[in-house]
Amino acid sequence: MTEPKPATDGEAMSALEIAADEAIEACGGDARAAIIGLLVANDFLERELELTRVAVSSGFSRGWHRRKSE
């Protein structure tokens, strides 16, 4: 793996870099735990979105979400 490249002088950190640093810091510096936590959070949000798709009609959402074709 390559080492992460820090922002150069005068170059501001992106919002994603800041969020990544905050997630790692929240997990005591453990990047693996941060990734696991983010994957769990993403899974939760995907489930919430799926529940919303089931509960809300396509007309009400003005076609924002499309029903998955099976």
C-alpha beads as a LAMMPS data file, in Angstrom:
LAMMPS data file: protein, C-alpha beads

70 atoms
69 bonds

1 atom types
1 bond types

-500.0 500.0 xlo xhi
-500.0 500.0 ylo yhi
-500.0 500.0 zlo zhi

Masses

1 110.0

Atoms # bond

1 1 1 0.000 0.000 0.000
2 1 1 1.163 3.509 -0.644
3 1 1 1.402 6.109 2.058
4 1 1 -1.287 8.792 1.980
5 1 1 -0.051 12.050 0.518
6 1 1 -0.726 15.000 2.817
7 1 1 -2.015 18.253 1.397
8 1 1 0.803 20.501 0.232
9 1 1 1.449 23.926 1.717
10 1 1 -1.335 26.288 0.748
11 1 1 -3.566 23.424 -0.393
12 1 1 -6.654 23.015 1.765
13 1 1 -7.781 19.548 2.770
14 1 1 -10.905 18.412 1.005
15 1 1 -14.108 17.802 2.932
16 1 1 -13.703 14.066 2.286
17 1 1 -10.178 14.036 3.725
18 1 1 -11.408 15.872 6.796
19 1 1 -14.333 13.452 7.199
20 1 1 -11.976 10.483 6.817
21 1 1 -9.633 11.875 9.461
22 1 1 -12.582 12.469 11.803
23 1 1 -13.850 8.904 11.311
24 1 1 -10.413 7.466 12.057
25 1 1 -10.012 9.721 15.083
26 1 1 -13.452 8.664 16.383
27 1 1 -12.210 5.065 16.273
28 1 1 -9.092 5.800 18.290
29 1 1 -6.842 5.957 15.239
30 1 1 -7.843 2.500 13.978
31 1 1 -8.486 2.870 10.239
32 1 1 -9.893 -0.657 9.955
33 1 1 -12.457 0.044 12.699
34 1 1 -13.345 3.319 10.966
35 1 1 -14.001 1.498 7.686
36 1 1 -16.129 -1.118 9.435
37 1 1 -18.109 1.623 11.166
38 1 1 -18.668 3.451 7.893
39 1 1 -19.758 0.235 6.152
40 1 1 -22.258 -0.460 8.949
41 1 1 -23.600 3.096 8.677
42 1 1 -23.866 2.765 4.888
43 1 1 -25.738 -0.543 5.227
44 1 1 -28.196 1.123 7.614
45 1 1 -28.775 3.985 5.173
46 1 1 -29.264 1.580 2.249
47 1 1 -31.909 -0.285 4.270
48 1 1 -33.639 2.984 5.155
49 1 1 -33.658 3.982 1.488
50 1 1 -35.125 0.625 0.490
51 1 1 -37.875 1.000 3.106
52 1 1 -38.601 4.457 1.713
53 1 1 -38.821 3.071 -1.811
54 1 1 -41.355 0.488 -0.646
55 1 1 -43.419 2.979 1.362
56 1 1 -43.504 5.873 -1.113
57 1 1 -45.204 5.645 -4.484
58 1 1 -43.319 6.559 -7.631
59 1 1 -45.900 9.262 -8.337
60 1 1 -45.464 10.852 -4.912
61 1 1 -41.695 10.938 -5.350
62 1 1 -42.173 12.205 -8.920
63 1 1 -40.118 9.308 -10.194
64 1 1 -37.101 10.242 -8.065
65 1 1 -36.658 6.628 -7.154
66 1 1 -37.311 3.880 -9.599
67 1 1 -38.621 0.517 -8.554
68 1 1 -36.039 -2.180 -9.057
69 1 1 -37.031 -4.456 -11.908
70 1 1 -36.834 -8.097 -11.001

Bonds

1 1 1 2
2 1 2 3
3 1 3 4
4 1 4 5
5 1 5 6
6 1 6 7
7 1 7 8
8 1 8 9
9 1 9 10
10 1 10 11
11 1 11 12
12 1 12 13
13 1 13 14
14 1 14 15
15 1 15 16
16 1 16 17
17 1 17 18
18 1 18 19
19 1 19 20
20 1 20 21
21 1 21 22
22 1 22 23
23 1 23 24
24 1 24 25
25 1 25 26
26 1 26 27
27 1 27 28
28 1 28 29
29 1 29 30
30 1 30 31
31 1 31 32
32 1 32 33
33 1 33 34
34 1 34 35
35 1 35 36
36 1 36 37
37 1 37 38
38 1 38 39
39 1 39 40
40 1 40 41
41 1 41 42
42 1 42 43
43 1 43 44
44 1 44 45
45 1 45 46
46 1 46 47
47 1 47 48
48 1 48 49
49 1 49 50
50 1 50 51
51 1 51 52
52 1 52 53
53 1 53 54
54 1 54 55
55 1 55 56
56 1 56 57
57 1 57 58
58 1 58 59
59 1 59 60
60 1 60 61
61 1 61 62
62 1 62 63
63 1 63 64
64 1 64 65
65 1 65 66
66 1 66 67
67 1 67 68
68 1 68 69
69 1 69 70
